[in-house]
Structure formats: C-alpha cells, structure tokens
Amino acid sequence: MRSIEAVIFDMDGVLIDSEVLWCQVREEFAADIGLTWGAADQASTMGCSTAMWARIMVERLQLRARLGMDETGVAREIIGRMRAKYAEHLPEREGAIQAVHLAASRYKVALASGSPNELAQYVLRVTGLDQVFQATMYGDDVEHGKPAPDIYWHVLAKLGVKPENAVGVEDSGNGIKSLKAAGMGIIAAPGPEFPLAPEVLAMADVYIHEMTQFSLPLIEQAGAGARLVRLAQQALQRSTT
C-alpha cells in the first residue's frame, strides 16, 4: 500500500492566481475611503479564513472607528468586488488544473481553501474541479483558519486519511504553517508576486516555482521528506527521555 494516500490543494494562489486580485481589491477599497493597503497588510491576510481576514482589515484600516464598518460589512464588500473580478476573468494558474487531475490519477484529492464558500464553489464549478475533488473544506467551515491545522484535519477526516499519509500544496506562509502543524508533507508553490520568507520555505519538503513543475514523484518526495522529519523528532524525543 502506498505511504501517501491523498493530496490536498489550497485554492487562492495555487489553483488560481487570485492573490493579486485580492490585493488589488483591497487596495481599491482602501483608496476609495482615502487609505492605503500595502504589501505587509496583504501578506497578513493570505491563507486566512473570511472571519480572520475581515478582522485584520477592520483593525488595520480602523474601519469600525472610521466608517462604523464591522467584519461582516467589510467581508460582504470585498467578496462582492472579488465576484465581479472573477466574472470578468478567472485567472487560472498555468498547469494547476492539470496538476489536480494528475494527482487524482493515483491519489485521493481534496480542497482546503480559506476562501469564502461562495467564491470557492464558483471556482470549482467554472473549472470543473467540483467533479474531481472527493472532499472540500472552506474557510467559512472552520472556527480556526490557517495557520491553525484544523481545516486540513477536517478534510482528511472526510477522506479517511491520516495526516502522515497526505501531502498538501500551498503558496502562502499561513498555509504552509497550517500544513506543518497538521503533520502533513508540504509542497510549497508560491507565485512570483508573493515570495515566501526563508524560514517559512524551510518548512516545506518540496519547493516548485510553477504549477507546471508539479509531478507524481514530487508528491512521494514530499511525503518522504515529512517522514524523515518525524523520525528525527521521534529519535530526539527518545534521547531526551
């Protein structure tokens, strides 16, 4: 039996080049109210659940004090703007849809996305991936979003697969931290616009620059790398007890 049984994909930044759009929408929203939204602001929201990024936006832009806008209000505004962008053009990341089909040819595949349910479901319908993924979990479905491991644990439970027998594909720091905390193998696939910090990249078992580089051997490589880390940790624990 294969050691790796499942591959779990993130959506924003992995399957679609949407992180640029999220940043653009937030910048436009901030500009409309006479404020700015910078790179550090955007990085703090990447991979987060709706509740978490909405809270970050309220705090960083002081929306409650300035506009009387709460998390629900800003989430509705940003999601509406994103839906409009998607309707104009869905920016599929090159090679990403093919990567899911390739993984599905040998493993169980699922989606664990911090994106709002309505946006994620729209993307899956348009790309046809709703017919490929065997399980899905969205940011609105879990109390603690990435970097907490909850979303990955929940989707793996749906598949009936243990974390040590699964590999995840992520582009953001929050996503990679989530995979690490979940105890899964990690394929880091950041987009060129949002490079990962060296300390975050060091958590990954495999690093690819483009989704066109995704392959079945890389999945096994990521799983093997995670197993080696676990064995080293277990050996260290035994030596200190």
Stockholm file with secondary structure:
# STOCKHOLM 1.0

chainA/1-241         MRSIEAVIFDMDGVLIDSEVLWCQVREEFAADIGLTWGAADQASTMGCSTAMWARIMVERLQLRARLGMDETGVAREIIGRMRAKYAEHLPEREGAIQAVHLAASRYKVALASGSPNELAQYVLRVTGLDQVFQATMYGDDVEHGKPAPDIYWHVLAKLGVKPENAVGVEDSGNGIKSLKAAGMGIIAAPGPEFPLAPEVLAMADVYIHEMTQFSLPLIEQAGAGARLVRLAQQALQRSTT
#=GR chainA/1-241 SS CCSCCEEEECCBTTTBCCHHHHHHHHHHHHHHTTCCCCHHHHHHHTTCCHHHHHHHHHHHTTHHHHHCCCHHHHHHHHHHHHHHHHHHCCCBCTTHHHHHHHHHTTSEEEEEECSCHHHHHHHHHHHTGGGTCSEEEEGGGCSSCTTSSHHHHHHHHHHTCCGGGEEEEECSHHHHHHHHHHTCEEEECCCTTSCCCHHHHTTCSEECSSGGGCCHHHHHHHHHHHHHHHHHHHHHHHHTC
#=GC SS_cons         CCSCCEEEECCBTTTBCCHHHHHHHHHHHHHHTTCCCCHHHHHHHTTCCHHHHHHHHHHHTTHHHHHCCCHHHHHHHHHHHHHHHHHHCCCBCTTHHHHHHHHHTTSEEEEEECSCHHHHHHHHHHHTGGGTCSEEEEGGGCSSCTTSSHHHHHHHHHHTCCGGGEEEEECSHHHHHHHHHHTCEEEECCCTTSCCCHHHHTTCSEECSSGGGCCHHHHHHHHHHHHHHHHHHHHHHHHTC
//
